[in-house]
Amino acid sequence: MIAIDEGAVDAAAPNSDAIKNGRGLVLKNKFTVLNISADETILFGECQGSGKEPYRCSCDFVRPDKPTHRCSCPSRQFPCKHCLGLMYAYVQKKKFTTAEVPEDLQAKREKVQARVEKKQIEADKPRQVNLGALAKKIKAQLDGIDVLERLTNDLVHLGIGNMNAKVAREMEEQAKQLGNAYLPGAQAALHNYTRLFAGDDGKFADQPGTQRERIYSEALDQLGRLHALVKQGRAYLQRRLEDAELKPETASAIAAWLGHAWQLRELKDAGLVEMDAELVQLAFNTHDDVARQEYTDTGVWMTLGNGRIRLTQNYRPYKAAKFIKSDDSFFQIAQVKEMFVYPGDVNPRIRWDAMLSRPLEPRDLEKIRSHGQGDFAAVVKEVRTHLKGPLADKQPIYALNFKRLGRVGEKLVAEDEKGERLVMTDAGMAEEPPSCHLLSLLPKESFETNTLIARFRHDLDTRTLQIKPLSIVTSTAIVRLTL
């Protein structure tokens, strides 16, 4: 039996247009043949297109957590609208006739199974690493750290007040040396400083004095990060060279800060994997980073077993965006056999290769709420300790059990059982859409004795912690304020 519903089909689609077009095929009765195998593991059929011959499509669920989709159409999207339509027809209980799987499909299925078995055998083999080439790369990275140090010192000597569009553009050009030295993360860190002096369109322009003053605190913080990255990055790379196996460090996120692209095999070998995890998405956002010329899809997930909040991040450069499947909001429970956890702090990145899904149930909501923290003072202390690290995530996400939400004067606040309050704000978080104004649209029962999923922010000017509401978990629903 193929265990999918409309939510699972929506989640498999590459984008919203594919969902609309796939549903449209079923609505317009474009499928002339709808078949299912005797063992109920593969759907296959024919869909009338614009040409004489119908498109032959199939959805093979022999691996239910990682189905295979095939179609004779020329689309480069996977699954295409015809495969999506085939699955929508199935979940909408259209009549499927039991039929023998065509020889060509059976042959392709056997080839896939052979590849999976071969891949598993290869995964079990000890990995061969060219230590000579790797050592050469690490030495090039150390040279790149010297470049980053020189550029950082130049910025410090120049001073924030003297920074202008011309200097920012020159720094961007020089920062390309970091990419050539296998330090894309360090290049991005330098970019985070220079983009403070760019407009919303990503272009550099000289700004009025009053506008420049607003970014001074953030600029100082970014310079501190660059200095820490030089110091910690150099020490880390030197430790790697002294290690006989040249292994990357997993006790901190410094490797990712420098731009190390973790492979799933590396994470597994390092023991950074959780088995049989169930996750629920609490928030989702797609950010258009004009300056870096890419879209970033970010999902905020909680592992039901331990309550940890982690992030999925999908990067889609403009030039390749149409070839990369975008992530989207997910409203079911993701069942993941192997979940890989990147080295990190409060909200590390996670990935998985395959998953199943099931509907969200009331017991899941209670589980989420049980993981919320009800002592705001203790959470604030924890966040402040975390933020002392210069390379720490400056906007960590927590689940907070509140007694009430409301206004105190002009401020929106969350209050715990002890009367401790946290001010809610949208300031300083341009990557996510505003959410505070949406609270006024919620029913009154949402504002009492529920769980708030909130992103912390340290206001550098007032030295206070504030929170941005992402969602509210009640006993009946997850009310998302960012989709």
JODA-V828722 format. One record per helix or strand. SS is the DSSP state (h for helix, s for strand). FROM is the first residue (numbers start at 0). TO is the last residue. If there is no record, write none. Layout:
BEGIN
ss;from;to
SS;FROM;TO
SS;FROM;TO
END
This chain:
BEGIN
ss;from;to
h;5;11
h;15;26
s;30;35
s;41;46
s;54;59
s;67;70
h;80;90
s;96;97
h;102;123
h;130;157
h;159;161
h;164;173
h;175;179
h;183;196
s;197;197
s;203;203
h;208;212
h;215;241
h;253;257
h;263;268
s;272;288
s;293;302
s;308;316
h;317;322
s;332;340
s;348;351
s;355;357
h;361;369
s;372;372
h;375;386
s;396;407
s;410;414
s;420;423
h;435;440
h;443;446
s;447;458
s;463;472
s;477;479
END
